[in-house]
């Protein structure tokens, strides 16, 4: 029997979720030496001197920008597709977002457009590696260096990606990784900031020390969310329960199940939520230390799947990446003329797929700042994730290849 293939997975087991859920009931959450041990290991993975753990990537970016003391109204160049929370922290600091379009093959800034956007009021650039693709990051950073612009790498979707034998996250003044649900290193949330500057690291550790104590119920909620997603994407549960439900919902309300993890709130917020400023926990650090052990093997299995699928479907419009870049393919993305119709056709072959749940923050109606970003528009409106996660067997991969070639 061919079991239905889910759109994605959680990168640890159901038993792990259950173990950590039970542990979280009594575990000490503020054991700083455990957090420090994980920070050290993570910094070593990236080849950086320091790591400071915050509760969210957006929180890490908030403090990284705040510590630069940029004048009010300074411009921050941002990607057009990201989480809204990063836009919110930029605005909360009195800074002005400027959106630069992406290259359709690297899914990162178009180098020429980036250079044109830089001016005397530009203070920082947030380079984001969407879905694990790798641009010519040396050129992008060089453009910024010539103008003396502070560079933040958001490598939340590109952990272990490389360019010119250097890890993604090691090129800018600061790198930030979001260890949230469905990421390759998922610690039930967290924003891991890496840098080399001693003074900056010391200042950020002072900010870290001022965070509110962690709230145990918030940690429980994150673990339960992962547990539910994990059970739901277990092959038998997905085949007999979730997949038929997705098909029914798609018929009753077209496009309702098109987003990878559902729709996101697009409303503008009045102030940054307090939850964004509660400390990263020792339990999350313990999860991270365990996760690092299997990270490389899971990456290699996913990359093997991607290589086989791409090689056997040469007519499909996949982003091509950059010369010298080694993408990690957190998600394998391809362009389609009609993603909703393609999703329905794939559903008939018992393969689930989805578009990104990230927002196109360059044209949110409730926000006053917008940008002309046609390549981001195409990615947002005309792309789908192709299942490539670890755990796919040879028969699964052949089914995916056949569907790509037959109805892609």
C-alpha positions, 0 to 999 in steps of 0.5 A, spaced: 500 500 500 502 506 498 501 511 504 500 518 503 506 523 503 505 529 508 508 536 506 513 536 511 515 533 518 518 535 525 525 533 526 525 529 532 521 523 534 514 523 537 517 519 543 522 525 544 516 530 544 513 525 549 519 525 553 520 533 553 513 534 555 513 530 561 520 533 563 518 540 562 513 539 568 519 538 573 525 540 570 529 546 572 528 552 566 533 557 568 539 553 569 544 557 565 550 553 565 546 548 561 544 554 556 551 556 556 554 549 554 549 549 548 551 556 546 558 554 546 556 548 541 552 552 537 557 557 536 563 552 534 558 549 529 558 555 525 565 557 526 564 563 530 566 565 537 560 567 541 552 565 541 547 568 545 540 565 546 534 569 546 527 566 546 525 568 538 529 570 532 526 576 532 528 578 539 535 576 537 534 581 531 531 586 536 537 587 541 542 586 535 539 592 532 538 596 538 545 595 540 547 599 534 544 605 537 542 607 530 538 614 529 531 614 529 528 613 522 535 610 519 533 605 514 534 597 514 534 593 508 529 587 509 527 581 505 520 582 502 518 575 504 519 573 512 516 573 518 512 579 520 515 579 527 522 581 524 518 587 521 515 589 527 521 589 531 524 594 526 518 599 527 518 598 534 526 601 534 523 607 530 527 604 524 524 604 517 524 598 513 526 598 505 524 592 501 529 589 496 527 584 491 530 577 491 533 573 485 528 568 483 534 562 483 537 564 489 531 566 493 536 572 496 537 579 495 538 581 487 545 584 488 544 590 483 538 592 486 541 591 493 547 596 491 542 601 488 538 601 495 543 603 499 544 610 501 547 614 506 541 613 511 542 605 510 544 602 517 543 595 516 541 589 511 538 583 514 540 577 509 535 572 509 536 565 506 529 562 504 528 555 504 535 553 505 538 556 498 545 559 498 546 566 494 553 569 493 553 571 500 561 574 499 558 579 494 552 581 498 556 582 504 562 586 500 556 590 497 554 592 504 562 593 507 563 598 502 558 602 505 559 600 512 553 597 513 551 592 519 550 585 516 545 581 520 544 574 517 537 570 518 539 563 517 533 560 520 532 556 514 539 554 512 543 551 518 549 548 515 548 551 508 555 553 506 558 558 501 566 558 499 567 552 504 564 557 510 558 556 514 552 560 512 551 565 518 559 566 519 559 572 514 555 578 517 557 582 524 551 577 526 547 571 524 541 569 527 537 562 527 530 560 529 530 554 532 522 553 532 517 548 530 519 544 523 526 547 523 532 542 522 534 544 529 528 544 533 528 546 540 521 548 541 523 555 539 529 560 540 533 565 537 540 563 537 545 569 535 552 568 533 557 573 532 565 574 533 565 581 536 567 581 544 564 587 546 557 586 542 557 579 545 558 582 552 552 587 551 548 582 548 549 577 554 547 583 559 540 584 555 539 576 555 540 577 563 535 582 563 529 578 560 523 575 564 523 569 567 521 563 562 514 561 563 513 554 563 506 554 560 509 557 554 514 552 553 508 546 554 504 549 549 510 549 544 512 542 545 504 540 545 504 544 538 510 539 536 507 533 538 500 534 535 504 536 528 509 530 529 503 525 530 499 528 525 505 527 520 506 520 522 505 516 516 499 511 518 496 517 522 497 522 516 494 517 511 488 514 514 486 521 518 489 527 516 490 526 508 483 525 507 481 531 512 485 535 508 482 533 501 475 535 504 477 541 507 480 543 500 473 541 497 469 545 502 474 551 502 478 552 496 485 554 498 484 553 505 490 548 506 494 551 501 499 554 506 504 550 509 503 551 516 496 555 515 495 562 515 499 568 519 496 574 522 497 580 518 494 585 523 499 591 525 501 590 533 501 596 537 507 593 542 511 588 542 508 582 546 511 580 553 512 573 550 518 575 546 522 577 552 522 571 556 528 567 557 530 561 553 530 555 557 535 550 560 530 544 557 530 547 550 538 547 551 538 540 552 533 539 546 538 542 542 544 539 545 541 532 543 539 535 536 546 537 534 548 529 534 543 527 529 543 534 525 548 532 520 545 525 518 538 528 517 541 533 513 545 528 508 539 524 508 534 530 505 540 532 500 540 525 497 533 525 496 533 532 493 539 530 488 535 524 486 528 528 485 532 534 481 536 529 477 530 525 475 525 531 473 529 536 469 523 540 466 521 542 473 523 549 474 527 549 481 531 555 483 538 554 481 542 557 487 549 560 486 556 558 483 560 556 490 554 555 494 552 549 497 544 549 499 541 545 505 534 545 502 530 545 508 525 545 503 525 543 496 521 549 492 519 549 485 515 554 481 508 552 478 503 556 473 497 554 478 499 552 485 492 550 487 491 546 481 497 543 482 496 541 489 489 538 488 492 534 482 498 531 487 493 530 492 489 525 487 496 521 487 496 521 495 502 526 495 501 533 499 504 539 498 504 546 500 506 554 499 510 557 504 506 560 510 511 566 511 508 573 509 510 577 503 511 583 508 513 588 503 505 589 501 502 588 508 495 592 507 496 594 515 503 597 514 505 603 511 511 601 508 511 597 501 516 595 496 516 593 488 518 586 489 516 582 482 520 576 483 518 575 491 511 576 488 512 570 483 515 566 489 509 567 494 504 566 488 507 560 484 511 556 488 510 549 492 514 545 496 516 538 494 517 533 499 524 531 500 525 530 508 528 524 511 524 518 512 522 518 504 524 511 502 525 509 494 518 508 492 516 515 495 521 518 491 519 515 485 512 517 486 514 524 487 518 524 481 513 521 477 508 526 479 513 531 477 514 529 470 507 527 469 503 533 472 508 538 474 
